[in-house]
Amino acid sequence: MAMAATVRSSVTGFTRSLISTQRSTVARAVICPNFTGSEQLRNFASGSAPKDVKVKVPVAMFGGSGNYASALFIAAAKANALEKVESELADFVSATTKASTFSQFMKDLAVPADIRVKAINEISTQAKFSEITKNFLVVLADNGRLRHVDTIAKRFSDLTMAHRGEVKAIVTTVIPLPAAEEKELKETLQEILGKGKKVHLEQKIDPSILGGLVVEFGQKVFDMSIKTRARQMERFLRDPVNFDA
């Protein structure tokens, strides 16, 4: 919590000075960053720890966000700093989503790369981020990928969970599950998983399902919502009835 407050303070303070700088001196030139930044990512992943340390990502990730998340995982794992980096990245994402001006700044590709990098360096220093987190955010800033940091953070979290043997289960309900029901559901899913794996239950609220619940678990979806049951009943009632059968 203290870290998140520090990051929010850093982001907000820097944003004020950034707005002034942008209005008076920054040329608005459109930047066309390399989508994958593959060379920078390889250098980042391999240059953060001893070269004799070999790390394999627990889950194959694809696409630009997957590449960035995998590179960060390798660097953090080599430095034995997975939990610290995960926490710092989550704090950064949480803080920036609450600072609307800085959030817009991250998405604006018209902002020159050196300005983005300067912002990240100052924020990381004030927030006392580890070198791995700081350097990674600098790579994102330089490549114009800060606008995807939320997605990258989620993919990185998926990797760290897999590394810890955790499996994410998302349960969607109309209102939050009572503690007793949440515990019962978690125990049931744990029985399905068996030993060696741990369930990480994440609650999601969606009034549109009307009632019941939807559980997304691994590659499976258990839809026990009233909305789905109503649709099934509607289809049943619309089907023609053959009285001669």
Secondary structure, DSSP 4 states (H G I P E B T S, - for coil): -HHHHHHHHHHHHHHHHHHHHHHHH---------SS-HHHHHHHHHSSS-TT-----SS---HHHHHHHHHHHHHHHHTT-HHHHHHHHHHHHHHHHT-HHHHHHHH-TTS-HHHHHHHHHHHHHHHT--HHHHHHHHHHHHHT-GGGHHHHHHHHHHHHHHHTTEEEEEEEESSPPPHHHHHHHHHHHHHHH-TT-EEEEEEEE-GGG-SEEEEEETTEEEEEEHHHHHHHHHHHHHSPP-TT-
